Structures are given as structure tokens and as C-alpha cells.
Amino acid sequence: MANPTKHILVVDDAATVRMYHRKLLGDAGWATDEAINGVEALERVLAQDADAAFDLYVVDINMPRMDGYSFVRELRKLDARHQAPVMMVSTEARSQDASSAFDAGANCYLVKPARPAELVLTAALLLGDAQATLKAAEGVRA
């Protein structure tokens, strides 16, 4: 029996970044949804049916209305079904930015622009998708 498709929420205020991440993640075989800031992301999370939940969140830091740190802190207050891994992807490259992401509850931190193979490999590892991990690892080695 095939594994059900993993569902990823991409949260970024830049349309081109959302499109880029959705393309890479979609090409890897995962379903994606998007939000333009933390407020919209929380609304999408809370609007899910009781039997549905995102499997991974790919989150920018600098966004209007609610930044990525605040979104992750709010997400971590929700019930267990919403506690999927968080990959923060930001242009902020200082070590304190990564530390702040981890303090907020993120599981990993990548600096933009993330290389395609690195983004997909990290997502595959966080999703526990062994087949996608092996395929993405080949791209990293190339």
C-alpha cells in the first residue's frame, strides 16, 4: 500500500519564493499549500478538518502582520496534531537568527536562497520520507 501524500504549508510573504518552494516540494511528490504571513498560516492550520494536519511547515522569518518566529511560537501552543516539524528558511544568516528560530520551536534552519537539493533533502528527512531522501541525496552529491 502506498504512503499517503505528505502535506506541506509554505509560509512566505514573497510570491516568487512561495512559487519556488512549491515547485521544488511538489516535484518531490508532496502536496503544498501556502500562506503569505503567520496570521494567514495560523488561520489555515486552525481551519483544517479534525482528521487533517500539515506534515511540515516551511517558514520565512521576516513577514508582515506576524513574523515566522511568532508563528512558530503560536503553532507550538496548539494541540498535538499540529506539531509537525518546522523548517525555517530565511535570508537572515547570523547564528543568532538560527538560535532564535530553534528557541521559537523550529527543527532546522536554512539560509535563502536554499539550494534545491538541500531544501528537498531537508524536507524529506523531516518528513521521514526514505525514498525522497535517497533521491534528494543523489542531487546533493551531484
Secondary structure as GFF3:
##gff-version 3
##sequence-region A 1 142
A	DSSP	beta_strand	7	11	.	.	.	ID=ss1
A	DSSP	alpha_helix	15	27	.	.	.	ID=ss2
A	DSSP	beta_strand	31	35	.	.	.	ID=ss3
A	DSSP	alpha_helix	38	46	.	.	.	ID=ss4
A	DSSP	beta_strand	56	59	.	.	.	ID=ss5
A	DSSP	alpha_helix	68	75	.	.	.	ID=ss6
A	DSSP	three_ten_helix	80	82	.	.	.	ID=ss7
A	DSSP	beta_strand	86	90	.	.	.	ID=ss8
A	DSSP	alpha_helix	95	104	.	.	.	ID=ss9
A	DSSP	beta_strand	108	111	.	.	.	ID=ss10
A	DSSP	alpha_helix	116	127	.	.	.	ID=ss11
A	DSSP	alpha_helix	130	141	.	.	.	ID=ss12
###
